[in-house]
Amino acid sequence: MAHCVLGLHFDSYIENLGQTYVVTNISEHHYRETFPKYDLDWNKFTYVNDQELFDAYPEILHWDMPGDYRGTWLRQQALKIASLDYFNYDDAFMIQDPDTFCIQPYCPVSDDGVPNYFILPGETHGTAYYEAIVNSLGIERQTKHSFVSEFMPFLREDWQTMRELLETRNNKHFLDAIIDNCPREQDERQLIWFSEYELLANYVMTQREIKMTEQKRFAVRDVKNLDGLNSVDWNCYVDACPNLDDSILFNFSSNTVKDFEEILLDIKSRI
């Protein structure tokens, strides 16, 4: 919640931004009571509770793994993929995680329809991420770069062809086609490791030319110590606090973000 409030103050860096959907498991009244306190007009946003997507796509819950210490880490990825199918958009849709925002101008899709992906050059994750792409879509990893950037622009026509491929190739709902093709750890936990960003962007590379922009992430370890933050060396701010008490915090009883004005001014003074 606190990350959402902070990140929305930097949406001006995203070019050609249309309607913004806030997809969350937090009750709407918290947003309605909180946003006006921080110069955000809640009426400009569309609230979508997770349950609305669960009702439309019960297959999302197939992504819950009993005993998974990561909680809903897999489920939130299913929610993001389902969003590409659920929402009514004309040409393009962008997924953005709330703990990361731009501090330099970023155009997700050009006027002539070329998606622009943030990449982490030369970064590779566990092999399971890429095995899931091969197993579900029948394609190999398309680049040595990583797309796990917390931003994912996607064209409607690419989603439509990807969904058709998933369902035709696997003879099942697209969400089941993905999760059922993810390899599991070979131990008692049987955990699944997966990246929606790697799956989606690697598919797009088989369909069209894309633009790649290196994501230069300023990884925040303590929100009260932003030494080194600037918008020359970095183009994105990402909350990577290992201790949650060092992150930006929300008080649900008072519907307030702790030290919000101080944190916002500190960031803005540096970029």
N, C-alpha and C positions, 0 to 999 in steps of 0.2 A: 504493500500500500504506500509506504513512504517513498519507495523507489519510483513508483508511478507518479506521485505528486512532483517529485524533483525532476524526473526525466521530461515530463510534459512542458516544463519551462524552457526546454531546449529544442522543441519541435521546429522552431523557426529555421534551424539549420537544414531541415529536410525539405528539399525542393519538390514542388508540385504535389504537396500532401493534400489528400482528400479527406473523406470522412474517417474519423478515428473511432475504433471499437475498443472498449475496455472489457476484456474477457477475464473473468475472475471468479473465485469461490467466495469472495467477500460480499456481504449484503450491500445492496445499493444505498441504503440510508447512510452508511459510513461515508460514501463518496459525496452524496448530496450535502452532508453536513460539513465535510472537510474541504472540498474544493473552493468554496467562496472565501474561506479564510486565507487562501494562498493565491488569490487573483486568478482562479481558474473557473470558467463558466461551465458548470456541469451539463447544461443544456446543449452544449456544442458537441458532446460526446454521446456515443451509443453504448449503453450498458448491456452486457450479455453475461448472465450467470453461467457458470460451467454446466449447471443442470440442464440448461436449454440445449446445449450440445450433447449431453448424455442422452437426453430424450430423443434427439434426432439421430444420434449414432450410438446406440447401446454398445456397439463393438469397442468403443473407447475403453470400457471397463475391462475388456479382455487384456488390456495392457497392464493391469495391476498384478503384481507378482507377490504371492504370499510370503511374508517374512522379509521383504525387500527393505534393507536399512536405508535406502535412498528415498523412501516414502513414495511420493507421486511423481518422481523424476521421469519415468516412462510415460505416465498418463498425460503429463503436460505436453509431451511431444505429440501424442496422439491428438490432443485438443488443437494444437497448432495446425497439424495436417488437415484435420476435419474442417477447420476454419476456411481453408482454401476452397472447400466444396460447399460450405454452408452459406456464406455471405453473398449478397447480391452486389457484385462489382462489375463494371463494364470491361475494363481491359487488364488492370493489374491490381495486385494486393500486396501489401508488405507486412510481414510478421516482424515484430520487434520485442525482444525481452526487456522488461522494465528496468533492469539493473544496469543497462548500457545505453548511452545516448551520444549523439554527435556533438563535437565542439568545433567542427569545420563544416562548411556547406557540403551536402551530399545529395546527389540526384539518383534515386533508386532505379528509375526507368527513364530513358531519354525520350524526346518527343517523337522519335521514329521507332519506338518500341524495343530498344535494346536494354535488357536488364543489366544493372551495374552491381556486381557482387563484391562486398568486402571479403578479402582473403587474408590468411595468415601464411605468408610465403614459406614453402618448404616444410610445413608442419604436417606431421602424420600422427594419427591416433591409433588405437588398438586395431588389429586386423578385423575384429568383429564388425566395426563400422562399415568396412568396405565389402565384407562377405555378405552383409545384408543387402547391399546394392546389387551384387551379382545374383544372389538367390531370388530376390523379389522381382527385379526388372530385367535380368539377363544382360546387364551391361557392366563393364569394368569401370573402375575409378578413372576419371578422365584427366586428372591433373595431379601434380605432386603437391599442390597447395591445399590448405584447409579452408572450408567455408563456415567453420564454427565461430561465427562472429557476432551472433545475437541479432543479426539483420537478415531478412530473406525476402527480397522482392520476387514476385512470381506472376507470370502472365496467365490469364484465364485459359487461353488456348493450350498452353503447355500443361496446365492442370488437367484439362479435359482429356488430352491424349495420354497423360501419365496414368490417370485413373482407369481409363479403358485398358491400357496395357497391364496394369496390376490385376485387374479383375478377369481379363481374358486369359492371361498367362497362368493365373493361379486358381481360377474358377471359384473365387470367393470375394467377399467384400474387401474393398481396398485396404481398410485398416487391418483386417485379419491377414490379408496377403502380405503385409509388411511384417507384422509382429511374429507371424508363424514362420517367417523365413530368417529370423534373427538367430544366430547361433547362441547357445547357452554356455556358460562356464562349466567345465567338466569337474565340478566338485559338488559338495552337498548343498551349496546355495543355489546353483543353477541360474546365476544372474545373467541378464541380457544387457549388453552394451550396444547402444544405438545412437545415431545422430540424424535427426530429421533434416538438418541443414546439409549434411553431406549427401543424403539420399536425393533431396530435391534439386540441389544445384548441379550435381553430377548428371542427373537426368536432363536438365535443361541444356547442358553442353552437348548432348547428342541431338538436340533439336534446332539449335541456332547459335549464332555468334553471340558472345557475351562480352561485357567489359569487366575488368577486374581492377579493384582499387585496394592497395595494401592498407589493411587496418592497423593503425598505429595506436595501440591501446595503452592508455594510462591506467594501470591497475592500482586501484585504491586499496590500501591495506588498513588505513585508519582515516575516517572521514574528517578527523580533526588535525590531520597532518597531510596536507596536499603539496608539500614541497616538490618542485619539479613539474607541476602541472602547468602546461601552456598550450596554446593552439597553433604553435609553429611545429613543434616536434611530435605532437599527438593530434589525432583527429577524432578519437573517441575516448570517452570516460567510462570505465567499467568498475563496478563495485566488486572487488575481489577480497573483501575482508574475511580473514579466516575466523575471526571472533565476531560474532553477530553484534556484540555490544559496541564494537568499534564502527559499525555501519550506521546508516541513517535509520532512525527508529520511529515507529508509529505507536501512539497510545490510543487504543480502541475505546477506552472509557471516556476520554475527552475529545476524541477525533482530532488529534493534533499530531504534527510531526515535530519531534524533539529538535530544538535548536535550528529550525528550518531556515529562518532569515539569515542567521549567521553562516550556515553552510552554503546557501545559495549565493550570498554576496561574496563569500570567499572564492567560490568557483568562478563567478563572473569577473572578479577582479584579476584573475589569472589568465583569462582567455581573450 
